Amino acid sequence: MAPVWRSHYDRLHLHTNKGASHLPGRPMPPRYPKYPSRDQVAEYFEEYTAAEDVHVRLNTDVVSCHRTDGFWETVTTKGETIESLNLVIATGLDQIPNMPRYPKQELYEGTILHSAEYRNGRPYAERYVLVVGFGNSGGEIALDLTEHGAHAFMSVRGPSVVVPRDIAGIPALTISRWLSVFPPKVGDWLSKPLLRITIGDISKLGIPKAPWGPLQQIAVQHKIPMLDVGTLNAMRVGAIKVRPGIDRFTEKGVIFTGGNSEPFDAVIFATGFEPGVDRILESTETLLDGRGRPLVSGGPTAEPGLFFCGFVEPPTGRLRAIGLEAERIADLITADVGSGRPSP
């Protein structure tokens, strides 16, 4: 996980507090701030790997995984075939960048890139940049662009939910954990007064307001609300300008839904990722849903000895969920090995 984190954009920090974001058995160091930086998170994973004596094979991709004669065979790009009784796929939901295609996009003469390729706003100083997508990456990238002197715009197509990162000094993740004991609709009703005070009416900024709350969005749409780290304030003062969805591209920019046209030097797609599990598993009919996501994460699957870890969007934070799922999977494998039954 450390190399993945080091490849993210420079400004990235954990959006969830460190106390609820560590892996099993090893809290993040006290010297880290409440929301550790990209490099601190990478450092934590490196130290965790060393302390737990985890053997990691870097610069190696998995080509395929299949079950043969009671074993799982994993084939790598280095020509290896690794046999194992159990296979845990923990590549996560953010594996393959989702790059949408718009009419006449091939005519555009500016720069197009995905948020996975973005590093910082220095190359975009004084340039006009459109960020497409209103998730956590899009919001922070737009903010980073303004801090480097770019003219930042955000294309927001659909209804959105925004929550503050902290409320009265309490992490939103902690409050979400409290509210998660209720059904999502009830939890959203209880949080509504807090969001009204701390966030306000986002429709006044040109952002379509969703008729649902954050817990319902996670439960039904499997989509994390945007945690505001300063993006909304930048919008309020005009540093980030909101635009609707894109209808089509032109040679110099885009035409938005509604017909308005604007020029842009660059367009950054903060449009999420696909899990890509179907690229390595040979048989997925009983394992994945229609979106290519595992039907079960953190527990036994339809295939003996196969587990998925970290393929969830919980209101209590993904790293916390990964830790809980990892412990559950380890217990299941240990119990099976110790039962005296033949291992799958």
Sequence and secondary structure as in RCSB ss.txt:
>XXXX:A:sequence
MAPVWRSHYDRLHLHTNKGASHLPGRPMPPRYPKYPSRDQVAEYFEEYTAAEDVHVRLNTDVVSCHRTDGFWETV
TTKGETIESLNLVIATGLDQIPNMPRYPKQELYEGTILHSAEYRNGRPYAERYVLVVGFGNSGGEIALDLTEHGA
HAFMSVRGPSVVVPRDIAGIPALTISRWLSVFPPKVGDWLSKPLLRITIGDISKLGIPKAPWGPLQQIAVQHKIP
MLDVGTLNAMRVGAIKVRPGIDRFTEKGVIFTGGNSEPFDAVIFATGFEPGVDRILESTETLLDGRGRPLVSGGP
TAEPGLFFCGFVEPPTGRLRAIGLEAERIADLITADVGSGRPSP
>XXXX:A:secstr
 HHHHHTS TT B SS GGGS BTTB   TTS SS BHHHHHHHHHHHHHHTT     S  EEEEEEETTEEEEE
ETTS EEEES EEE   S SEE     TTGGG  SEEEEGGG   SGGGTT EEEEE  SHHHHHHHHHHHHTT 
EEEEE  S B EEESEETTEEHHHHHHHHTTS HHHHHHHHHHHHHHHT  GGGGT  B SS HHHIIIII    
EEESSHHHHHHTTSEEEE  EEEE SSEEEETTS EEE SEEEE   EE  GGGTBS  TTTB TTS BS SSS 
 SSTTEEE S    TT HHHHHHHHHHHHHHHHHHHHHTSS   
